[in-house]
């Protein structure tokens, strides 16, 4: 399957300049090419085209994934009247009772929330529970090992669902820059440019593509 993902602005990463009217050609699970839409469409006339508003970028990496899934409870929509719609932590989490009564469902919903924020990869250390890693991989996310000294964000600060929170540039929050032959991980955001995207955050995500698959579509 050959698909062209096009947007008003492509941020390829890797130090490359933004591409107005840019696009990414995806063949099955990998990036075949990227650049101006017109050139790619002419080179691949039989490709299916998906057009997204605003910014198209490589998928984001969630560095707080393990803490989010272990320390937060993501309510079921059917629990909204009693628990609300926002994740529960601290005393509210303790009040839920034994973990076995809620853990699996919360993890599934938490992973979906990550996909809704443009996440295509997570970081996890060697002590991460195997069952959690299995759930992450089944959701379509890539698991990256943790390298270097953990940041204050991952050790002391509250975990953040938005991978762009506190980022000075989108490239700093992506798993990897676009590369021909690389895994096709993309995220589209309803924002006109990088500055607006950083201000709006990853909640502006309208589509997430992981390994060439459309795993989240918000419109």
C-alpha positions in Angstrom: 0.0 0.0 0.0 1.4 3.4 -1.0 0.0 6.5 0.8 0.9 10.1 0.6 0.3 12.1 3.8 0.2 15.8 2.9 -0.2 18.9 5.0 0.2 22.7 4.9 3.6 22.4 6.6 6.0 19.5 7.0 8.6 19.5 9.8 11.0 16.7 8.7 13.4 17.2 11.7 17.1 16.3 11.5 18.1 20.0 11.0 16.1 20.2 7.8 14.1 23.3 6.9 10.3 23.1 7.1 8.6 22.3 3.9 5.5 24.4 3.0 3.0 22.2 1.2 5.0 19.2 2.2 4.2 15.5 2.2 5.5 12.0 3.2 5.2 9.0 1.0 4.6 5.8 3.0 5.0 2.4 1.6 3.6 -0.2 3.9 5.3 0.5 7.3 8.2 2.7 6.1 8.9 6.1 4.7 9.6 6.0 1.0 10.2 9.7 0.4 9.3 13.1 1.7 9.4 16.7 0.3 7.1 19.0 -1.6 3.7 17.5 -2.3 3.6 18.3 -6.0 6.9 16.5 -6.7 5.8 13.4 -4.7 2.4 13.3 -6.2 3.9 13.4 -9.7 6.3 10.7 -8.9 3.6 8.5 -7.3 0.4 9.1 -9.3 -1.3 5.9 -8.1 -0.7 6.6 -4.4 -3.7 7.2 -2.1 -3.6 10.7 -0.6 -4.5 11.7 2.9 -4.6 15.4 3.6 -4.2 16.8 7.1 -4.6 20.3 8.3 -1.7 22.3 9.7 1.6 20.7 10.6 2.8 17.2 9.8 5.8 16.0 11.8 7.6 12.8 12.9 5.8 11.0 15.7 6.4 12.2 19.2 8.2 10.3 22.0 6.5 10.0 25.5 9.3 9.9 28.1 6.9 9.6 31.0 4.9 6.7 29.7 5.7 4.2 32.4 4.9 6.7 35.2 1.7 7.8 33.5 0.4 4.2 33.1 1.5 3.2 36.6 0.7 6.4 38.6 -2.4 7.6 36.8 -5.9 6.2 36.4 -7.6 7.0 33.1 -11.4 6.8 33.7 -13.7 4.9 31.5 -16.2 7.3 29.7 -18.9 5.4 31.5 -17.4 6.5 34.8 -17.5 10.2 33.9 -20.4 11.1 36.2 -18.7 9.6 39.2 -15.0 10.2 38.4 -14.9 12.8 35.7 -12.9 12.6 32.5 -9.4 13.6 33.6 -6.8 11.2 34.9 -6.8 10.5 38.6 -3.7 10.6 40.8 -2.7 10.7 44.4 -5.5 10.2 47.0 -8.1 9.9 44.2 -6.1 7.0 42.8 -5.7 5.3 46.2 -9.5 5.5 46.7 -10.0 3.2 43.7 -9.0 0.1 45.7 -6.9 -2.9 44.6 -5.0 -2.5 41.4 -6.3 -5.6 39.8 -9.7 -4.1 39.6 -8.8 -1.3 37.3 -5.2 -1.6 36.1 -5.7 -3.3 32.7 -8.5 -1.0 31.5 -6.7 2.1 32.6 -3.5 1.1 30.7 -5.5 0.6 27.5 -7.2 3.9 27.8 -3.9 5.6 28.8 -2.2 4.3 25.7 -5.1 5.6 23.5 -4.7 9.0 25.1 -1.0 8.9 24.2 -1.9 8.1 20.6 -4.3 11.1 20.7 -1.3 13.3 21.6 0.7 12.2 18.5 2.8 9.7 20.4 4.4 6.9 18.4 7.2 5.8 20.8 7.8 5.6 24.5 10.9 5.3 26.6 11.1 2.5 29.2 13.9 1.4 31.6 15.0 -2.2 32.3 12.7 -2.5 35.4 9.5 -1.9 33.4 7.0 -4.7 34.0 6.9 -7.1 31.0 3.0 -6.9 30.9 3.2 -3.2 30.5 5.7 -3.4 27.7 3.5 -6.0 26.0 0.5 -3.6 26.2 2.5 -0.7 24.8 3.7 -2.8 21.8 0.3 -4.1 21.1 -1.0 -0.5 20.8 1.4 0.1 18.0 3.9 2.2 19.9 7.7 1.6 19.7 9.6 1.1 23.0 12.9 2.9 23.2 15.5 2.2 25.9 16.4 5.0 28.3 20.0 6.3 27.8 22.1 8.7 29.8 21.2 10.2 33.2 17.4 10.5 33.8 16.1 14.1 33.7 14.4 15.7 36.6 11.2 15.4 34.6 11.3 11.6 34.7 12.5 11.3 38.3 10.9 14.0 40.4 8.4 16.2 38.5 4.9 15.2 37.8 4.6 13.2 34.5 3.1 15.0 31.6 0.7 13.5 29.0 1.8 16.1 26.4 5.2 15.3 24.9 5.5 18.9 23.7 5.1 20.4 27.2 8.2 22.4 28.0 9.8 21.6 24.6 11.6 24.4 22.9 11.3 22.8 19.5 9.2 20.1 18.0 12.3 18.2 16.9 13.3 17.8 20.6 10.0 15.9 21.3 10.1 13.5 18.3 11.3 10.0 18.4 13.5 10.4 15.3 13.7 12.7 12.2 12.1 11.5 9.0 14.4 9.3 6.9 13.8 7.3 3.7 13.6 3.7 4.7 12.8 4.5 8.3 9.7 3.5 10.2 6.7 5.6 9.1 5.8 7.3 12.4 3.9 10.6 11.8 1.6 13.0 13.6 -0.6 15.7 12.2 -1.6 18.8 14.2 -4.2 21.5 13.7 -1.7 24.4 14.0 -0.4 26.7 11.3 3.3 26.6 12.2 5.8 25.3 14.7 5.4 28.2 17.1 1.6 27.8 17.2 2.0 24.0 17.7 4.3 24.4 20.7 1.8 26.9 22.2 -1.2 24.6 21.5 0.5 21.5 22.6 0.1 17.9 21.4 -3.6 17.9 22.3 -4.0 19.6 18.9 -3.2 16.3 17.2 -5.7 15.2 14.5 -4.0 12.1 13.3 -1.3 9.6 14.4 0.4 7.1 12.1 2.5 4.4 13.7 4.4 2.0 11.5 2.4 3.2 8.5 -1.0 2.5 10.2 -3.5 5.2 11.1 -3.9 4.5 14.8 -5.7 7.7 15.7 -7.9 10.0 13.7 -9.6 13.0 15.4 -11.5 14.3 12.4 
